Amino acid sequence: MKIKKFTGKITQIIDVSKTAKEVHLELSEPANFIAGSFLNIFIDKAGEKIRRAYSISSSESDQLHITLTIRLSPTGTISPLFWNTDMIG
């Protein structure tokens, strides 16, 4: 499968537990994924573009919307942002 870049926005973040969140993304175009596939997320933090890979936890029935389940890594660079920053939009 060819690597393809998408733009998207976070539409919702749901608390699953103290250390896990569901992050819902709306993509600019269909992604043609299957559940369990992974994708790389690029986030700008302090002027630096940081990449993290996350597994897709949503069904492939809706190719424009993806759900990621993210676990908190307290010493991580990216995961704490989902707990401490408004990432929607």
C-alpha positions as CSV (number, residue, x, y, z in Angstrom):
1,M,0.0,0.0,0.0
2,K,1.3,3.4,-1.0
3,I,1.9,6.0,1.8
4,K,-0.5,8.9,1.4
5,K,-0.7,12.2,3.3
6,F,-4.1,13.5,4.6
7,T,-5.1,16.5,6.5
8,G,-7.7,16.2,9.2
9,K,-9.0,17.8,12.3
10,I,-9.8,16.5,15.8
11,T,-13.5,16.6,16.3
12,Q,-13.9,14.9,19.7
13,I,-11.9,13.5,22.5
14,I,-13.5,11.1,24.9
15,D,-12.2,9.9,28.2
16,V,-12.1,6.1,28.3
17,S,-10.2,5.9,31.6
18,K,-7.6,7.9,33.6
19,T,-4.9,6.8,31.2
20,A,-6.8,6.3,27.9
21,K,-8.7,8.6,25.5
22,E,-10.5,8.1,22.2
23,V,-9.5,10.7,19.7
24,H,-11.9,11.2,16.8
25,L,-10.5,12.6,13.5
26,E,-12.3,13.9,10.4
27,L,-10.2,13.5,7.3
28,S,-10.1,15.7,4.2
29,E,-10.7,12.6,2.0
30,P,-11.4,8.9,2.4
31,A,-8.4,7.0,3.8
32,N,-9.1,3.5,2.6
33,F,-8.0,1.9,5.8
34,I,-8.8,-1.3,7.7
35,A,-9.3,-1.4,11.5
36,G,-6.0,-2.1,13.2
37,S,-3.9,-0.3,10.6
38,F,-1.7,2.5,11.9
39,L,-1.2,6.1,10.9
40,N,1.4,8.7,11.6
41,I,0.2,11.9,13.3
42,F,2.3,15.0,12.9
43,I,1.8,17.6,15.6
44,D,3.6,21.0,15.8
45,K,4.9,21.6,19.3
46,A,7.0,24.7,20.1
47,G,7.9,25.1,16.4
48,E,8.9,21.5,16.0
49,K,7.0,18.9,13.9
50,I,6.7,15.7,15.9
51,R,5.6,12.4,14.5
52,R,3.8,9.6,16.4
53,A,2.3,6.4,15.1
54,Y,-1.1,5.3,16.4
55,S,-3.3,2.3,15.7
56,I,-6.8,2.9,14.2
57,S,-9.4,1.6,16.6
58,S,-12.5,2.5,14.5
59,S,-14.4,0.4,12.0
60,E,-13.5,0.8,8.3
61,S,-17.2,1.4,7.5
62,D,-16.6,5.2,7.5
63,Q,-13.5,6.1,5.7
64,L,-13.7,9.8,6.4
65,H,-13.7,9.4,10.2
66,I,-11.0,7.7,12.2
67,T,-10.8,6.9,15.9
68,L,-7.5,6.4,17.7
69,T,-7.2,5.1,21.3
70,I,-4.3,6.9,23.0
71,R,-2.7,5.8,26.2
72,L,-1.2,8.4,28.5
73,S,2.6,8.3,28.8
74,P,3.3,10.9,31.5
75,T,6.8,11.5,30.3
76,G,5.9,11.4,26.7
77,T,6.1,14.3,24.3
78,I,2.7,14.0,22.6
79,S,0.3,12.0,24.6
80,P,0.1,14.4,27.6
81,L,-1.1,17.1,25.1
82,F,-4.4,15.2,24.8
83,W,-4.9,15.5,28.6
84,N,-3.5,19.0,29.1
85,T,-4.4,20.9,25.9
86,D,-7.5,21.7,24.0
87,M,-6.7,19.7,20.8
88,I,-10.1,20.0,19.2
89,G,-10.3,21.8,15.9
